[in-house]
Amino acid sequence: MFGLFKSQSTLDLTPRNALVVSLVHCMSADGEMDPEEVAHLFSVLGPNATRENLDRCVKYARANAPTAFLAEIAPKLNAAQKLCILLNMIDSAMSDGEAEQAEQTLITQYAQGFGLSEAELEPYFRSLVAKNDRAVLDR
């Protein structure tokens, strides 16, 4: 009966919305989302993005734990879409120089849910580490 008071958090799980939900899970893994992260999410939604769509994605992510979300979305995505989502999550987590433990755990969970091994991801990971190592610009 009390379920009637819960707001509905349904979302058309397109690959792009799946990316946004995944990034929300990743960005909020440390317990907070910065305004810059919200702006990044909005840009990920693409040129036809609306605040309403972003709000639906955030609401859906908060109502659906990563485990449940992965079980629902993984069969709907192709290999390229899974890789794209995971690499965006890694890039987001590493954008400040180092992924926090909660982010690392979540990314590992997603990789396993998407059926991607650490060995498959290593070359991409090395590229993202090099991309985000801005200290080389000061040497």
N, C-alpha and C positions, 0 to 999 in steps of 0.2 A: 504494500500500500504506500509506503513512504517513497518508493521509486517514482511515484507520480510527481513528486516535488522536484525531482532532479531534472535539470534542463537537458534537453536532447542534444547529443553531440555527434550528429551524423555528418558525414563528409563524403563527397564523391572522390574516391581514392584513385585519382588520375596519377600517372607517374610524377608529374610536377607537384601535386599536392603531397604525394608520398615523400618527395624530397624535402618539402617544407616541414612536414611532421617529423621526419627524421632529424632535421637540423634543430627543431625545437627540442626534441629529446636530448640531443647532444649539447645544445647551448644551455639548457636548464639542468644538466647533470650536476653542475656545481652548486645548484640551489638558487641561482639568479640569472636573469637575462638583462644584459646591458642595452641601453638605447641603440648603440651601434649595431648590436646583433639583430634587433628588431628591424632596423633599416636594411640590413643585409637580407633578412628574410623577405622583406617586401620586394627587393630587387630580384630575388630568386623566382618569385611568382611570375615574373615576366611583364611584358608591356601592357597587358590587359588586367593587371592586378588591381584589386580593390581592397580597401581596409576591411570590408566585410569578409572577403575570402581569407585574408590573413587571420582575422579573428576566429573564423571557423576552423582553420588549421590548428591554431594555438589551442583552442578549446578542445578539439579532438585529441591532440597530443596529451593534454593534461588529463583527459578522461580515459585514455587508453595507454596502459603500460607498454613499454617497448616489446616485451615478450608477446603480448596479445597482438600488438600491431604487426610484428614480424610474421607471426603465424598467418595473419590475414593477407598481408601485402606480398610476401615473398613469392607465392605461386602466380601472382598477377603480373610480375615484372619479368622482363627478359634479362639476359646476362649483361648487356650494355647498360641498361637502366640501373641494375643493382650496383654495378661498378661505379657508375656516375654518382649515385647517392652516397656510397661508402667513401669515395674520394672527396666529395664535398664535405662530408662529416669530418674526415681526417684533416682536411685543409682548415676547416673552421676551428677545430680543436687546437690546431698547431699555430693558429694565426698570431697568438700572443707569445710564441716562442716555444712553448712546451704544453703538451696535453696533460691535464690533471688526471689523477688516478680514476676518478669517476667517469671521465670522458674516455679514457683508455678501455675501461671495463665495458662501457656501452658499445664502443666501436668494435671490440672483440665479439661481443654478443651479436651485433649486426652482421659482421663478417661470417660468423658461424651460421646464423639464420639465412644468409644469402648463399651459403655453400662455397664461400671463398676462403682459401687457405692462406696462411701467413706467407708461404713461399710465393703464391700468386701475387700477393699484394706488395711484396718487398720492393720490386723495381719502382712502382708508383710511389711508395712511401719515401724512398730515397729522393725521388724527384721533388716531392712536396717539402721534404726537409731542406733541400738545397734552395728551393723557391722562397722559403720562409726564413732562411738564415741571412737576414739583412745586415748582420754584423760584418760580413765580408765587404760591405760597401764602405766601412769605416777603417779598413786596414790599408 
